[in-house]
Amino acid sequence: MTPERDSLAAVLARRDWENPAVTQLNRLAAHPPFCSWRKADDAQRNQYAAQIRSLNGVWKFAWFSSPQAVPENWRLEDLTGGWHH
């Protein structure tokens, strides 16, 4: 099963958070944060290229007292911001 296809009920039934053998799910392999610049001057000023996007800012979070308290339709929530670029 993939996370895109798992219902919230299926995820809750597995109770992965209680299984000490589960140390990761759907994690990308670690990699060094490579950056490149077109000009040495930009690198010295730490001026990132246009394709770098800062994640600083206001984030929208929801806290629930338990996994069972998460609404089944949580993935249908509208996302804020420019996600399609």
SVG drawing of the C-alpha trace seen along z (x, -y; Angstrom):
<svg xmlns="http://www.w3.org/2000/svg" viewBox="-13 -40 47 44">
<polyline fill="none" stroke="black" stroke-width="0.4" points="0.0,0.0 1.2,-3.5 0.3,-6.6 -1.6,-8.1 -3.9,-5.0 -4.1,-4.3 -7.2,-5.6 -6.8,-7.2 -8.6,-4.2 -6.0,-1.9 -3.1,-4.0 -4.7,-4.1 -5.2,-0.3 -1.5,0.4 -0.5,-1.8 3.0,-2.2 3.8,-4.8 3.7,-2.0 6.0,0.4 9.6,-0.1 10.8,1.7 9.3,-1.1 12.0,-3.8 11.0,-5.4 8.2,-5.4 8.3,-7.2 11.5,-8.9 13.9,-10.1 17.5,-9.0 19.7,-11.5 21.8,-13.8 24.1,-16.7 22.6,-20.1 24.4,-21.0 24.1,-24.5 25.6,-26.2 25.9,-29.7 26.4,-31.2 28.9,-33.8 31.5,-33.7 30.2,-37.0 26.8,-35.5 28.4,-32.7 30.4,-35.1 27.3,-37.1 25.4,-33.8 22.8,-35.0 20.9,-31.9 19.7,-31.2 16.1,-31.8 15.2,-28.1 15.9,-28.0 12.7,-28.6 12.8,-29.7 10.5,-27.9 10.6,-30.7 7.2,-32.2 3.8,-31.5 2.8,-27.8 -0.6,-26.3 -0.7,-23.4 -3.4,-21.5 -2.8,-19.6 -5.0,-16.6 -4.9,-14.9 -4.5,-11.5 -4.2,-10.0 -7.8,-8.8 -9.0,-12.4 -7.8,-13.3 -10.8,-13.7 -10.9,-11.1 -11.0,-13.9 -7.8,-15.7 -6.1,-15.3 -8.9,-17.2 -8.1,-20.4 -7.2,-23.4 -3.5,-24.3 -2.5,-27.9 0.3,-29.5 1.6,-29.0 2.1,-25.3 2.0,-25.2 5.0,-26.9"/>
</svg>
